[in-house]
């Protein structure tokens, strides 16, 4: 059974941690301060539109790794006489 998830859900704690990092980054690199609401809305945008690309890349890399490991297992098979 294949499940498809369209949204990457974050806990409130994760969102707060990411928001703090985002606000710090913007303040230190762009000398811009944003509020908590703007930070959380930006995180929602990233989660909905950009994060799935990274998520899918991680899954694709995992699938490739698993295929390689399965091929390694096949190489251990003994010749049947």
C-alpha positions as CSV (number, residue, x, y, z in Angstrom):
1,X,0.0,0.0,0.0
2,X,1.5,3.3,-1.1
3,X,0.8,6.4,1.0
4,X,1.2,9.9,-0.5
5,X,1.7,12.9,1.8
6,X,1.4,16.3,0.1
7,X,2.3,18.4,3.1
8,X,5.4,18.3,5.3
9,X,4.1,19.0,8.8
10,X,6.3,20.5,11.5
11,X,5.6,20.5,15.2
12,X,5.1,23.9,16.9
13,X,8.5,23.5,18.5
14,X,10.2,22.9,15.2
15,X,8.5,25.9,13.6
16,X,9.6,28.1,16.5
17,X,13.2,26.9,16.2
18,X,13.2,27.5,12.4
19,X,11.6,30.9,12.9
20,X,14.3,31.9,15.3
21,X,17.0,30.8,12.9
22,X,15.3,32.6,10.0
23,X,14.9,35.8,12.0
24,X,18.6,35.6,13.1
25,X,19.8,35.0,9.5
26,X,17.8,37.9,8.1
27,X,19.0,40.2,10.9
28,X,22.6,39.3,10.5
29,X,22.8,39.1,6.7
30,X,20.2,41.5,5.5
31,X,19.8,43.8,8.5
32,X,16.1,43.1,8.4
33,X,13.9,42.3,11.3
34,X,10.7,40.3,10.8
35,X,8.0,39.4,13.3
36,X,7.0,35.9,14.4
37,X,4.0,35.8,12.2
38,X,5.9,36.7,9.0
39,X,8.6,34.1,9.9
40,X,6.0,31.4,10.4
41,X,4.2,32.3,7.2
42,X,7.5,32.1,5.3
43,X,8.2,28.7,6.9
44,X,4.7,27.5,5.8
45,X,5.5,28.7,2.2
46,X,8.9,26.9,2.3
47,X,7.3,23.7,3.7
48,X,4.5,23.7,1.1
49,X,6.5,24.6,-2.0
50,X,10.3,24.0,-1.6
51,X,10.7,21.4,1.0
52,X,9.1,18.6,-1.1
53,X,12.0,18.9,-3.6
54,X,14.5,18.2,-0.8
55,X,12.3,15.5,0.7
56,X,12.0,13.7,-2.7
57,X,15.7,14.1,-3.3
58,X,16.4,12.4,0.1
59,X,14.0,9.6,-0.8
60,X,15.6,9.1,-4.2
61,X,19.0,9.0,-2.7
62,X,17.8,6.4,-0.2
63,X,16.2,4.3,-2.9
64,X,19.5,4.4,-4.9
65,X,21.4,3.3,-1.8
66,X,19.0,0.5,-1.1
67,X,19.2,-0.7,-4.7
68,X,23.0,-0.8,-4.4
69,X,22.8,-2.8,-1.1
70,X,20.4,-5.3,-2.7
71,X,22.8,-5.8,-5.6
72,X,25.5,-6.4,-3.0
73,X,23.3,-9.1,-1.5
74,X,22.8,-10.8,-4.9
75,X,26.6,-10.9,-5.3
76,X,26.7,-13.1,-2.2
77,X,24.5,-15.8,-3.7
78,X,26.1,-19.2,-4.2
79,X,26.1,-21.0,-7.4
80,X,23.5,-23.7,-7.4
81,X,24.7,-27.1,-8.9
